[in-house]
Amino acid sequence: MKCHLCETKGCSKGEPCVSFDNLELYQGEDMLLLKTASDVEALYYCTLNRLEEIMEFSRRMGYKKLGIAFCIGFRDEAEMLGKILSEEFEVNSACCKVSAMKKDDIGAVRRPWIGEISCNPAEQARVLDAAGCQFNIVLGLCVGHDSLFYRHSKAPVTTFVVKDRVLGHNPVSVLYSQYLRKNLKRVPEERMK
C-alpha cells in the first residue's frame, strides 16, 4: 500500500479501499491501549500538550510505575521530567550509557568528542523491566537506539522527545522548510566538504 500517495484518504471517512477484520489484532491489553488512546484523543483534542497526554493516558491505564529511557544529552530534561512525573507516579529511569559498554567492544566508530562508551538500549529496557515499569517513555534516544529500546521493552512505550541535534529536536520542521528539504538530496559526506 502507498497511503501517503492517496488523495482521498477515504478510510478516514469510513470508505476504505481495502477492508480487513481489524478487531482480531486487538486482544486483551492491546484493546485497552487502543481504546484508552482513542478516549484521550477524543476528550482532550488540542487541549493537552504531549506530557499532559502521557500523564492522562497513564492514569486511565492505571499505570503506577513509569520508566524514562533517556539520552545522556537529555540529562537535565530527564531530571525535570522525572520530578514532574514523580508528583503522581513512581518513576524509574535508565540513561543510555547504562552499564558502560565500550564502543570498541561492538566495533563502532569512535570520535574523541563523542566518547568511548556506547549507548545500550537493550540494557535500558532490561533495567526498566526489572524495576517493574508498566509504561516507558523515550526521551531523546538516537535513531536505531530507540528502535532497539522499543523492541526490547516488555512494557508499552511512548516517545516524549525525538532527538534532532540539527533542528533543535523538532525533526518535522524539515517538512515545512524548502531550504531544509533541498539539503536532503545531498549525502552526508558531501556536507562535510
C-alpha positions, 0 to 999 in steps of 0.5 A: 500500500502507498497511503501517503500517495492517496488523495482521498484518504477515504478510510478516514471517512469510513470508505476504505479501499481495502477492508480487513477484520481489524478487531482480531489484532486487538486482544486483551491489553492491546484493546485497552491501549487502543481504546484508552488512546482513542478516549484521550484523543477524543476528550482532550483534542488540542487541549493537552500538550504531549506530557499532559497526554502521557500523564492522562493516558497513564492514569486511565491505564492505571499505570503506577510505575513509569520508566524514562529511557533517556539520552545522556544529552537529555540529562537535565530534561530527564531530571525535570521530567522525572520530578514532574512525573514523580508528583503522581507516579513512581518513576524509574529511569535508565540513561543510555550509557547504562552499564558502560559498554565500550564502543570498541567492544561492538566495533563502532566508530569512535570520535574523541568528542563523542566518547568511548562508551556506547549507548545500550538500549537493550540494557535500558529496557532490561533495567526498566523491566526489572524495576517493574515499569508498566509504561516507558517513555523515550526521551531523546534516544538516537535513531536505531537506539530507540528502535532497539529500546522499543523492541526490547521493552516488555512494557508499552512505550511512548516517545516524549522527545525525538532527538534532532541535534540539527533542528533543535529536536523538532525533526518535522520542521524539515517538512515545512522548510524548502531550504531544509528539504533541498539539503536532503538530496545531498549525502552526508559526506558531501556536507562535510566538504 
